[in-house]
């Protein structure tokens, strides 16, 4: 499978996607990671900002939520005018913001069985453990937004919060995928990147009928900031091009693996996954 998506020619409108997420002032995760990935995939990216974080490579020291009505208004402004082929969510911060997004998505034909594909990355905390979702917002996430999701993409810490399952091996990973699928999401992807004791990083995808495994060698780097955002953004881009969910996940898995192999140090803490490897025409396949 190539690590390129079909490209629009000069003067031709490319596939349009939207990220509904928080801003990372350090540029490693959040909307910034989404935009880098979308750009490197040749997509036109639209944005609905949910929160502004005060953040650098060592952690988050402040959060300013955006008024839920303004979050929804960004979606209502963009989608009817520009049109979107796929949408992803990231940091959503609070119950009122999640509720506003779910209502806007329903009104705009995003998600559900027949709507524009919706990737829900249920961001609950930063990689440093700083909370990015209010504790009372889990109910809105599972009851309002996840039932609209084409695919939901939690990491293992988020899986524990959403399902109560502590993933330690393949059996518990499958159990977690099944529990997430019961929330209403069409597909559940349980990522294995946080299985730190394993030399592999297997991801499990489940649609209520079949478990699909996406194996991958663990990349030995401390610089993995924004890995979840990058993976979800790459899935979104592939879905926007009409890929089936398993094919979109396979594409994104290879994309983020290549980005991890090219990750770089930044500041005093963790550096980011690096989708800019794509600028090197010779770099096509993961190591």
ZAMI-292807 format. One record per residue (C-alpha): residue in three letters; chain; x, y, z. Coordinates in steps of 0.02 Angstrom, whole numbers, plus 50000, padded with zeros to 5 digits. Example, Ala and Ser with C-alpha at 12.3 -4.5 7.8 and 13.67 -1.06 7.14 Angstrom:
<zakols>
ZAKOL,ALA,A,50615,49775,50390
ZAKOL,SER,A,50684,49947,50357
</zakols>
This chain:
<zakols>
ZAKOL,UNK,A,50000,50000,50000
ZAKOL,UNK,A,50069,50170,49951
ZAKOL,UNK,A,50086,50307,50081
ZAKOL,UNK,A,50011,50434,49962
ZAKOL,UNK,A,49830,50482,49938
ZAKOL,UNK,A,49763,50536,49767
ZAKOL,UNK,A,49809,50717,49734
ZAKOL,UNK,A,49707,50853,49652
ZAKOL,UNK,A,49789,50939,49505
ZAKOL,UNK,A,49833,51124,49499
ZAKOL,UNK,A,49678,51232,49514
ZAKOL,UNK,A,49570,51082,49564
ZAKOL,UNK,A,49486,51085,49735
ZAKOL,UNK,A,49561,50945,49842
ZAKOL,UNK,A,49468,50832,49962
ZAKOL,UNK,A,49408,50937,50109
ZAKOL,UNK,A,49416,50877,50289
ZAKOL,UNK,A,49382,50958,50457
ZAKOL,UNK,A,49461,50942,50628
ZAKOL,UNK,A,49360,50990,50782
ZAKOL,UNK,A,49489,50998,50919
ZAKOL,UNK,A,49598,51100,51035
ZAKOL,UNK,A,49751,51204,50992
ZAKOL,UNK,A,49924,51154,51056
ZAKOL,UNK,A,50033,51308,51077
ZAKOL,UNK,A,50188,51197,51070
ZAKOL,UNK,A,50136,51134,50898
ZAKOL,UNK,A,50157,50949,50936
ZAKOL,UNK,A,49979,50886,50952
ZAKOL,UNK,A,49799,50944,50932
ZAKOL,UNK,A,49745,51047,50783
ZAKOL,UNK,A,49927,51080,50738
ZAKOL,UNK,A,49965,50894,50719
ZAKOL,UNK,A,49804,50870,50621
ZAKOL,UNK,A,49845,51013,50502
ZAKOL,UNK,A,50021,50950,50469
ZAKOL,UNK,A,49956,50778,50427
ZAKOL,UNK,A,49815,50844,50318
ZAKOL,UNK,A,49935,50957,50224
ZAKOL,UNK,A,50061,50818,50195
ZAKOL,UNK,A,49919,50710,50128
ZAKOL,UNK,A,49866,50844,50005
ZAKOL,UNK,A,49700,50885,50089
ZAKOL,UNK,A,49615,51051,50119
ZAKOL,UNK,A,49588,51065,50307
ZAKOL,UNK,A,49449,51162,50392
ZAKOL,UNK,A,49449,51193,50580
ZAKOL,UNK,A,49328,51213,50725
ZAKOL,UNK,A,49429,51261,50879
ZAKOL,UNK,A,49362,51192,51043
ZAKOL,UNK,A,49494,51255,51164
ZAKOL,UNK,A,49661,51345,51174
ZAKOL,UNK,A,49793,51261,51280
ZAKOL,UNK,A,49946,51338,51360
ZAKOL,UNK,A,50064,51197,51319
ZAKOL,UNK,A,50245,51157,51279
ZAKOL,UNK,A,50350,51000,51266
ZAKOL,UNK,A,50340,50968,51454
ZAKOL,UNK,A,50155,50986,51489
ZAKOL,UNK,A,49994,51087,51492
ZAKOL,UNK,A,49983,51235,51612
ZAKOL,UNK,A,49820,51315,51557
ZAKOL,UNK,A,49661,51288,51456
ZAKOL,UNK,A,49536,51413,51389
ZAKOL,UNK,A,49378,51332,51323
ZAKOL,UNK,A,49287,51409,51175
ZAKOL,UNK,A,49103,51451,51197
ZAKOL,UNK,A,49005,51296,51141
ZAKOL,UNK,A,48895,51404,51029
ZAKOL,UNK,A,49051,51470,50941
ZAKOL,UNK,A,49116,51293,50917
ZAKOL,UNK,A,48952,51241,50836
ZAKOL,UNK,A,48947,51403,50734
ZAKOL,UNK,A,49117,51362,50658
ZAKOL,UNK,A,49047,51197,50597
ZAKOL,UNK,A,48886,51276,50532
ZAKOL,UNK,A,48986,51410,50442
ZAKOL,UNK,A,49106,51292,50353
ZAKOL,UNK,A,49011,51134,50309
ZAKOL,UNK,A,48868,51206,50203
ZAKOL,UNK,A,48986,51322,50110
ZAKOL,UNK,A,49147,51225,50082
ZAKOL,UNK,A,49084,51049,50110
ZAKOL,UNK,A,49182,50914,50199
ZAKOL,UNK,A,49219,50734,50150
ZAKOL,UNK,A,49267,50676,50326
ZAKOL,UNK,A,49277,50750,50500
ZAKOL,UNK,A,49379,50709,50655
ZAKOL,UNK,A,49364,50764,50835
ZAKOL,UNK,A,49503,50780,50962
ZAKOL,UNK,A,49508,50876,51125
ZAKOL,UNK,A,49329,50926,51167
ZAKOL,UNK,A,49355,50986,51346
ZAKOL,UNK,A,49179,50985,51419
ZAKOL,UNK,A,49002,50917,51418
ZAKOL,UNK,A,48926,51075,51340
ZAKOL,UNK,A,49054,51076,51199
ZAKOL,UNK,A,49025,50891,51162
ZAKOL,UNK,A,48837,50917,51163
ZAKOL,UNK,A,48851,51065,51044
ZAKOL,UNK,A,48962,50966,50925
ZAKOL,UNK,A,48847,50815,50926
ZAKOL,UNK,A,48696,50924,50888
ZAKOL,UNK,A,48788,51015,50749
ZAKOL,UNK,A,48851,50852,50674
ZAKOL,UNK,A,48675,50781,50671
ZAKOL,UNK,A,48606,50938,50589
ZAKOL,UNK,A,48745,50942,50460
ZAKOL,UNK,A,48738,50759,50411
ZAKOL,UNK,A,48903,50711,50493
ZAKOL,UNK,A,48921,50536,50564
ZAKOL,UNK,A,48790,50402,50588
ZAKOL,UNK,A,48750,50265,50465
ZAKOL,UNK,A,48736,50375,50311
ZAKOL,UNK,A,48825,50538,50354
ZAKOL,UNK,A,48998,50604,50316
ZAKOL,UNK,A,49126,50490,50401
ZAKOL,UNK,A,49165,50545,50579
ZAKOL,UNK,A,49323,50493,50671
ZAKOL,UNK,A,49310,50517,50859
ZAKOL,UNK,A,49478,50524,50947
ZAKOL,UNK,A,49419,50533,51129
ZAKOL,UNK,A,49559,50640,51199
ZAKOL,UNK,A,49549,50636,51389
ZAKOL,UNK,A,49724,50684,51443
ZAKOL,UNK,A,49889,50743,51372
ZAKOL,UNK,A,50035,50623,51357
ZAKOL,UNK,A,50100,50702,51518
ZAKOL,UNK,A,49940,50657,51611
ZAKOL,UNK,A,49864,50832,51611
ZAKOL,UNK,A,49673,50819,51601
ZAKOL,UNK,A,49599,50881,51437
ZAKOL,UNK,A,49420,50824,51469
ZAKOL,UNK,A,49313,50870,51618
ZAKOL,UNK,A,49274,50718,51726
ZAKOL,UNK,A,49087,50746,51707
ZAKOL,UNK,A,49099,50746,51516
ZAKOL,UNK,A,49127,50560,51491
ZAKOL,UNK,A,48939,50530,51487
ZAKOL,UNK,A,48913,50655,51346
ZAKOL,UNK,A,49058,50580,51251
ZAKOL,UNK,A,48992,50402,51261
ZAKOL,UNK,A,48806,50443,51248
ZAKOL,UNK,A,48802,50589,51125
ZAKOL,UNK,A,48956,50583,51014
ZAKOL,UNK,A,49019,50404,51003
ZAKOL,UNK,A,48853,50340,50933
ZAKOL,UNK,A,48886,50455,50784
ZAKOL,UNK,A,49063,50391,50757
ZAKOL,UNK,A,49115,50296,50603
ZAKOL,UNK,A,49268,50243,50702
ZAKOL,UNK,A,49327,50283,50878
ZAKOL,UNK,A,49516,50282,50912
ZAKOL,UNK,A,49560,50285,51099
ZAKOL,UNK,A,49728,50246,51172
ZAKOL,UNK,A,49738,50123,51317
ZAKOL,UNK,A,49721,50255,51454
ZAKOL,UNK,A,49564,50320,51367
ZAKOL,UNK,A,49500,50142,51347
ZAKOL,UNK,A,49513,50119,51534
ZAKOL,UNK,A,49413,50277,51567
ZAKOL,UNK,A,49280,50235,51438
ZAKOL,UNK,A,49257,50049,51472
ZAKOL,UNK,A,49341,50010,51639
ZAKOL,UNK,A,49447,49879,51551
ZAKOL,UNK,A,49634,49877,51584
ZAKOL,UNK,A,49713,49816,51422
ZAKOL,UNK,A,49865,49708,51456
ZAKOL,UNK,A,49860,49581,51314
ZAKOL,UNK,A,49769,49533,51155
ZAKOL,UNK,A,49619,49458,51245
ZAKOL,UNK,A,49585,49614,51347
ZAKOL,UNK,A,49616,49721,51194
ZAKOL,UNK,A,49478,49627,51103
ZAKOL,UNK,A,49363,49640,51253
ZAKOL,UNK,A,49391,49828,51255
ZAKOL,UNK,A,49353,49843,51069
ZAKOL,UNK,A,49191,49748,51095
ZAKOL,UNK,A,49142,49861,51241
ZAKOL,UNK,A,49178,50017,51138
ZAKOL,UNK,A,49077,49949,50993
ZAKOL,UNK,A,48928,49936,51111
ZAKOL,UNK,A,48933,50125,51132
ZAKOL,UNK,A,48864,50139,50955
ZAKOL,UNK,A,49022,50175,50857
ZAKOL,UNK,A,49022,50080,50691
ZAKOL,UNK,A,49203,50028,50714
ZAKOL,UNK,A,49313,50028,50870
ZAKOL,UNK,A,49502,50039,50855
ZAKOL,UNK,A,49599,49997,51013
ZAKOL,UNK,A,49778,50054,50989
ZAKOL,UNK,A,49923,49958,51063
ZAKOL,UNK,A,50051,50096,51070
ZAKOL,UNK,A,50040,50108,51260
ZAKOL,UNK,A,50079,49923,51285
ZAKOL,UNK,A,50253,49978,51334
ZAKOL,UNK,A,50311,49805,51385
ZAKOL,UNK,A,50288,49735,51210
ZAKOL,UNK,A,50413,49751,51068
ZAKOL,UNK,A,50263,49762,50952
ZAKOL,UNK,A,50124,49890,50940
ZAKOL,UNK,A,49969,49794,50882
ZAKOL,UNK,A,49805,49885,50848
ZAKOL,UNK,A,49637,49795,50851
ZAKOL,UNK,A,49489,49851,50745
ZAKOL,UNK,A,49313,49782,50775
ZAKOL,UNK,A,49148,49809,50686
ZAKOL,UNK,A,49037,49697,50792
ZAKOL,UNK,A,49073,49544,50684
ZAKOL,UNK,A,49258,49527,50652
ZAKOL,UNK,A,49419,49575,50741
ZAKOL,UNK,A,49555,49639,50625
ZAKOL,UNK,A,49733,49654,50689
ZAKOL,UNK,A,49858,49781,50624
ZAKOL,UNK,A,50031,49730,50684
ZAKOL,UNK,A,50176,49849,50691
ZAKOL,UNK,A,50352,49854,50759
ZAKOL,UNK,A,50371,49974,50904
ZAKOL,UNK,A,50480,50123,50858
ZAKOL,UNK,A,50607,50155,50995
ZAKOL,UNK,A,50587,50343,51021
ZAKOL,UNK,A,50535,50453,51167
ZAKOL,UNK,A,50468,50580,51042
ZAKOL,UNK,A,50289,50524,51013
ZAKOL,UNK,A,50191,50681,51054
ZAKOL,UNK,A,50037,50691,50943
ZAKOL,UNK,A,50042,50509,50888
ZAKOL,UNK,A,49857,50482,50921
ZAKOL,UNK,A,49808,50643,50832
ZAKOL,UNK,A,49916,50599,50683
ZAKOL,UNK,A,49844,50425,50668
ZAKOL,UNK,A,49663,50488,50680
ZAKOL,UNK,A,49699,50627,50555
ZAKOL,UNK,A,49772,50503,50430
ZAKOL,UNK,A,49619,50391,50451
ZAKOL,UNK,A,49509,50543,50420
ZAKOL,UNK,A,49603,50588,50263
ZAKOL,UNK,A,49590,50413,50193
ZAKOL,UNK,A,49403,50403,50234
ZAKOL,UNK,A,49381,50571,50146
ZAKOL,UNK,A,49450,50487,49990
ZAKOL,UNK,A,49323,50348,50005
ZAKOL,UNK,A,49432,50214,50083
ZAKOL,UNK,A,49344,50076,50180
ZAKOL,UNK,A,49377,50088,50367
ZAKOL,UNK,A,49499,49940,50374
ZAKOL,UNK,A,49598,50009,50227
ZAKOL,UNK,A,49599,50183,50305
ZAKOL,UNK,A,49665,50112,50468
ZAKOL,UNK,A,49800,50012,50379
ZAKOL,UNK,A,49854,50167,50285
ZAKOL,UNK,A,49857,50274,50443
ZAKOL,UNK,A,49952,50141,50541
ZAKOL,UNK,A,50092,50145,50413
ZAKOL,UNK,A,50086,50335,50407
ZAKOL,UNK,A,50107,50360,50595
ZAKOL,UNK,A,50241,50225,50603
ZAKOL,UNK,A,50341,50321,50474
ZAKOL,UNK,A,50310,50483,50570
ZAKOL,UNK,A,50373,50403,50731
ZAKOL,UNK,A,50530,50344,50644
ZAKOL,UNK,A,50561,50525,50589
ZAKOL,UNK,A,50515,50605,50756
ZAKOL,UNK,A,50631,50738,50824
ZAKOL,UNK,A,50676,50812,50994
ZAKOL,UNK,A,50594,50976,51041
ZAKOL,UNK,A,50618,51083,51195
ZAKOL,UNK,A,50652,51004,51363
ZAKOL,UNK,A,50520,50867,51349
ZAKOL,UNK,A,50443,50756,51216
ZAKOL,UNK,A,50461,50797,51033
ZAKOL,UNK,A,50323,50766,50905
ZAKOL,UNK,A,50282,50633,50779
ZAKOL,UNK,A,50346,50704,50616
ZAKOL,UNK,A,50236,50694,50460
ZAKOL,UNK,A,50360,50809,50372
ZAKOL,UNK,A,50456,50652,50321
ZAKOL,UNK,A,50336,50658,50174
ZAKOL,UNK,A,50435,50803,50102
ZAKOL,UNK,A,50573,50680,50060
ZAKOL,UNK,A,50516,50594,49898
ZAKOL,UNK,A,50634,50449,49932
ZAKOL,UNK,A,50553,50408,50100
ZAKOL,UNK,A,50402,50301,50056
ZAKOL,UNK,A,50396,50145,50165
ZAKOL,UNK,A,50405,50124,50354
ZAKOL,UNK,A,50570,50056,50420
</zakols>
